[in-house]
Amino acid sequence: MSNDTKRAIVSPVTYELSRYMAEAASRPLPPDVSERAILHTLDTLASMISGGELPAGERGFAYLDAVPGTPLCSVAGYATKVGPLEAALTNGMLAHADETDDSHAPSLSHPGCAVVPAALAIGEWKGASGAALLRAVALGYDVGSRVTMTLGIRRFFAQEHKSTHSVAGLFGATAAAASLAGFDDRKMRWALDYAAQQSSGIAAWQRDPDHIVKAFVFGGMPARNGAAAALMVDAGFTAVEDPFAGADNYFLAYGPDCDPAGLVDGLGTHFAIAHSNIKKWTVGSPIQAPLDAAEDLLRDHAFTAADVTRLVVEIGDREAKVVDNRGMPGVCVQHMLAIMLIDRTATFASIHDEERMKDPEVLALRSKVELIASEELGRALPRREAKLTIELADGRRLFKHITAVRGTSDNPMPRAEVVAKAQDLIAPLFGDEKTRRLVDMVLKLPELSAISELGALLRR
């Protein structure tokens, strides 16, 4: 079959997408996009390492102990190499073991926890360079985010009860893994077909009390399935030429009213990774803006937690349901505001200290917090705005309205802040010297000849 004949049975959108994916491995990233890819990779690796001592990470390590696979790939914080699928699954769960990793608001997804683990697994197996890893990661953010934006995130998530996080992660992981496998455009389409066949995930993760199912849905499952799609095609599996058009295609199954042209909208000019968010605070996303507001007020006004008589926090109505008096510290807005005012900051350690949820001082301040579910701020989504009012015993009334959360594309964290966050996450487990070496290596990824060196540093 000639190339022209093959092209004739592929829709223009799918052909453009697959060609873009095939060329990504040799296409240099713009300098600003390369910098964002470095920082998001560092942030995800730090999330993976810190996740090793949380329940989802511990379960991931237990899985490796039982099913290690062929020793080819590295897992953050694990001593020995494991199989590519096992590495992708576990690193994905580590990366979203809690609310530490990055996000992309327009696609309602957490790209890094699926894309980076899949890219690491296939990249280490293939002996890829650091530059190739960064190009693959940027591609993964582009492809995965466009799938759920094309589907329409609110309808898909709220009305159909499916998980945008797993779907975006899956297609992003597949694209990154396929790029590192060196596929041409036809094999890219085959990999996308295997991703489409594995597309799954329901929003029941919202009822997960232990963050283990959530870690699997957001990170582990899509990373593993994306790596599997690339591995199958690399082993010679053939597939449907166009999973996005023709009879019984992906959009007919998942969004019959969607316009597939969204898959290629802005490709090459609008890079999703440059518009993704890195969390300053390792808490649930709706708590980011309230903590920003509290930090600003603490910096700009002289007062202590003991001076507070009342605290009113307003966030979007849908967001309020997610963080209202939850049982986990990092997703409870009342608890985290109390911690922030008492400690005058919020570290990874304090955010994960469950004992402090029973501390009388914290409970006393928490009882003064009033949460308002605001329809007005809800309409601002995907901007996660917050209004914070603090009333003090001396009669002062302090107010702050956060419209751009620190770490979002509207208010990005510079390299120094991302590095400081990574060091806070990594050093307690890896020590200062190894942390410094690891951070330096990630910052110099464009010059790294083989990411196996990075894998060796990630292992304990």
N, C-alpha and C positions, 0 to 999 in steps of 0.2 A: 504494500500500500504506500503510495507516495505521500510526501509531506502535505501536498495540497489537498489530497483526499482526506487525510487525517484531520486537516484543519476545517474541512467543509462540514464535518459532523460535530464540530465544537462551536458553541455560541460565541459571538464576539467578546462578550464580557468575560467568559471563562478563559478564552484564549488570551486576552490581555492580562488577566490575573496570573495565569500560569507562566506566561512569558516573563512578567515582572518578577515572579518568584524565582524562576530559573536564572535570571540575570543578577539577582541580588548578591550572590556570592562574590561576584567580581566587580560590583558597583560600589565605589567608595562612598561613605556616608558624608554628608556635609559636616563640617567641624562641630557645629553646635549640637547636631543630632548625635554624633559620635560621643560627645561629652555626656549627653543625657543617657546614652546607652551604657556608658561606663558607670555612671552614678546609680542607675537602676539595677545594674548587675551587682554592684557592691551592696546596695541596700537589700537585694534579695538574698545574697549569700549571707549577710549578717543575720537576716531573719531566719535562714535555715540553721545557722549555728546556734542561735539563741533558742530556737524551737526544740532543740534536742533534750531539754530538761522539762518540757511541758508534756502533758498527757498524750497529745497527738504524736509528738516526736518519739516518745517512749514506746508507743504502740508500733510506730514505724520501724524502730530498731528491733523490736520483738519479732516483727514480720521477717526482717532480714535474717535474724538468728535461725528462724525456721525454714526460710526459703531464700538462700543467698544468691542462687543463680551462678552463672559462669563468671569468675572474677575478672572483669574488664573495666569497671567504672567505679568512681569514688562517690561516697556519700558523706556529707558534712558531719563531722563528729564521730564517724564510725571508723573502726580501725582497719578493716580490710576492704578490698574491692569486691564488688558484687556484679550481677548481671545488669545490662542496660535498662531493662524494663523495671527491675527491682530498684535500681538507683533512681530512675525518673519518678517512680511512685513515692519512694521514701523522701527524697529531697523535696518533692512537691508538698507532701504532708508537713515536713519540717518548716517549709517556707510560710505556710499558712497555719502553723500550730496555734497562733493567736492573731491578734489584730496589728501586726507589725509591718506587713508587706505593703507594696504599692497598690495603686488603683488607677482606673481610667474611667472617670465619671460618665462620659457620653455613651459608653458601651455597657455600663453597669457591670464592670468586671475588675478582677485583680490579675492583670496579665503576667506579672513577674513570677508568681508562684507556680505557674504551669509552664511558661515559655522557657525560663532560665534552666529549670531542672531537665527538661527534654533536650535543650541545646547542649547542656553539659554532658549528658549521657551519650548522645550520638557524636558530639564533638570529640570527647575523649576516646571513644571507640574508634573514630576515624582519624585520630591524630591531627585534629584541626588546630589552626593558629588562633591567637587571641583576636586578631582582626576579623577572621572569619566568624568567630563566636559573636562578636558585637554586631556584625551585619545580619547574622541569623536572628539574634535577639530583636533587633529593630524591625526586621521583617515580620517576626511573630506578632509583635504588638500591632503592626499595621493590618495584618490579615485577620487575626482574631477579633479585633475591635470592630472591623467593618462587617463581620458576619452578624453580630447581634444588633448593631446599629441599623443594618438593612432589615433585619427581622422586626425591629421596633421594640425597644426594650421594655416599655411600660406594659404594652399588650402582652408580650411574650412572658414577662415575669409575673405581673399582677393578675392578668386575666386567664392565662393558660397554666400558671403554676409551675412553669419550667424554670430552670436555673440558667440565667444569662452567664453567670460566672463560669460554669462548667463548659458551656458551648463556646464562648469566646476563648477560654483557655485551651480547649481542645484544638480548634483550628489554628490558634497561634502557636501552640506546641508543635503541631504537625508541620506548619510552614517553616519554623526554625529548624526542626529536625531534618526535614527534607532538603533544606538549603545546605546543611552541613554534610548530608549524604551525597551532595553534588548532582542532584537530579536535573535532567532537561525538562522542557515544558510538558512533554507528554507524561513523564513519570510524576511530575508535580500534580497533574490532574488525577492521576491514579491515587496518589497519596491523599488528595482532597476527597476522593471518593471513599477511601477507607475511613477518613475522619467523619464523613457524613454518615456512614453506616454505624459508627460508634457514638454518634451524637446522643447524649443522654444527660440526665440530672433533673431532679425536681426540687422545688423550693421548700420541701419539708426539712431541709437542713436548718431552717430557722428555729426548729423545735429541738435542736441538738443541745443538750445541757453541758456537754463535755468538750465541744469544739473538735471532736474527732471525725464525725461524719462530715462536718463543714470543711475540715482540712482535706479530706478525701475528695469532696465535690469540687472545691475551688482549685486545689493544687495536685493532689496525688493522682486522681483518676484522669484528668485531662493530660497531665504530663506523661503518664504511662501510655495512654491511648495514642497520643501524638507520636511518641517514640515508636510505638508498635506499628503505626501506619508507615513510617519511614523504613523500619526494619523489614516489613513484609514486601514493600516494593523493591527494596534493595536486594531481597532474596529472590526476586523474579516474579512476584505476584503481579498479574495484570488486573485491570479494573475497567469500570465504565469510563468512557472517554470524557463525559461531561456530567458531573453529579448535580450541577445547578440548572440544567436545562434539559428539555426532552421529557419523555414519559416518566411519570413517577419520580420526578426529581426532588431535590432537597427542599426547595421552597414550596412546592406543592404540598409537601408533608408538613412543613413547619410554619409557613407563612404565605399562603396562596395569593394574598393581595400585595405582597412585597415587590419592589422593583429591584431586580438583581444588579442593576447598574451601580447600586450603592457599594458593591464589592470593590469597585475600582475607582470610586470617587476620590479624587485628590491623591491618588497613588504617585509617589515620587516628589510631591510638593508639600503635602500635609502629612507629617510623620507623627503617628499616634504616641510614640514614646516621648516626643517633645511636649506633648499635652497631657501626660500622665502625672500622677501625684505621688510624691514621696512623703510619708507621714513623719512629721516632727515628733509627735507623741504616739507611743505604741498602744493606742486604744482604739475602740470602735470609731469608725469615721464620723458619726454624728457628734462625737465628743471633742473632735479636733478644734472646732471653732470656739466652744466654750472655754477650753483650756488656753487657747490663744488670747481670748478676752481677759481671762483671769491673770495671765502672765503680764499683759500690758498694764492692767490696773495696779498690780503689785509693783511694777516698775515705776509707774508715774505718780503714785500716791503713797504717803506714809501711813500704813496701817498693818495690823497683824490679824491673824485668824480670831484671836480673842476679842477683837473690836467689832466683829460682824454680828449684827442682830438679825438680818434677813438677807437672803440671796435669791434673786429671781432669774432664771435662765429660760430663754425662749429659743426653740429650734423648730424645724419643720415638723408638721403633724405626723407624717409617716416616719420620720426619723425618731420622734419622741417615743413611739411604740417600741423601737428597737433597744433603747437605752434607759428606759424608765425603771428604776429600782430593780435592776437585774441582779442575779446571784453571783455573777463573775465580776471581779473588780474592774477589769479593763473595758467592760461594756455597760457599766452603771454610771450614769452622768452625775448623780447626786454624790456618790462615793468619790469619784475622781475630782470633783470640784473641792470637796472637803480635803482630800490629800494635797491638792495643789495649793490651797490657801495655808495649810499647816506647814508643809515642807517648802513652800515657795518655789517649787518645781515639781516635775513628775518624771522619775527615772524608770527604766525597765524594771528594776528591782521593786520599787514602791508600787508600780502599777500591777505587779503580779504577786504582791504580798497579801494573800487571802486572810491571814490572821488579823490584818488591820481593819477588816470589815466588821470585827467585833470589838475594836478599840473604843473605849468610852469617849475619848476626845473626838475621834472621827465621827462616831455616831451622834454626838451632841451637835456638831457643826452640820452634819448631813441633815439633821431634822429641821434645820433652818433653810434648806434649799427647796424652792418651789419651781417645778418644771411646768412651762406653758407650751402646749402643742399648737404651733402657729400655722394657720392656713397660708398666711402671707409669706412666711419664710419657706413653707412647703412648695409654693409656686416658684420659688427661686431656684429649685433644683434644676440641673446638677450642682449649682453652687450651694455649698453647705454653710449657710449663714447662721449667725447666732447673735442674740442680744443678751447682755449680762448686766444686771443691776445689783449693786451691793450697797446695803444700808448699814451704816456704822453707828455705834453707840453715841458718838459725839454729834449726831445729826446729819453728817455728810451722806450724800447719795451719789455713788459713783456709777457711771454708765459707759458701756462699750458695745459698739455694733461691729462685728467682724463680717466683712463681705467677701474677703478672699483669704481662705485658710492658708497658713504658712505651709509651704511644700507643694501647693497646687501650681499649675502653670501660670496662674495670675499673680502668684506670690511665691516664686520658687525658692527652694533652699539652695544656697551656693555650695560649691564643693566642700568647703570647710565644715559646714553644718552637717552635710551628709556623712562626711568622714567621722565627725564627732559622734553622731548617732551610731555608726557602725562600730566604733571603738567601744562604746558603752555596751553594745550587745555582745561583742566577741570576746573582749578581754577577760571577763570573769571566767570564761571556759577555756580559752586558749592561752591566756597569759599575755603580758604586754609585748614581749619580743616577737612571738609568733603572730600576734595581731598586727603589729607594725609591718612585718614581712608580707602578710597576706594583703593588707590594704594597699601597700606599695605595688604589689604585683597586679592587683586589679586596676589600679590607676594607670598602669603601664601596659594594659592589655593590647593596645595596637602594636606594641613592639614584641609581644610574646610569641615565640615560634611554635610552641606546643602547649595546649592547655592541660596536658598531663601534669605539667609542673604545678598548675593551680590545684589540680585534683590531689596531688600529694600533700599540699599544704592544708587542704580541707580535711583530710583524714586525720584521726587522732593517732 
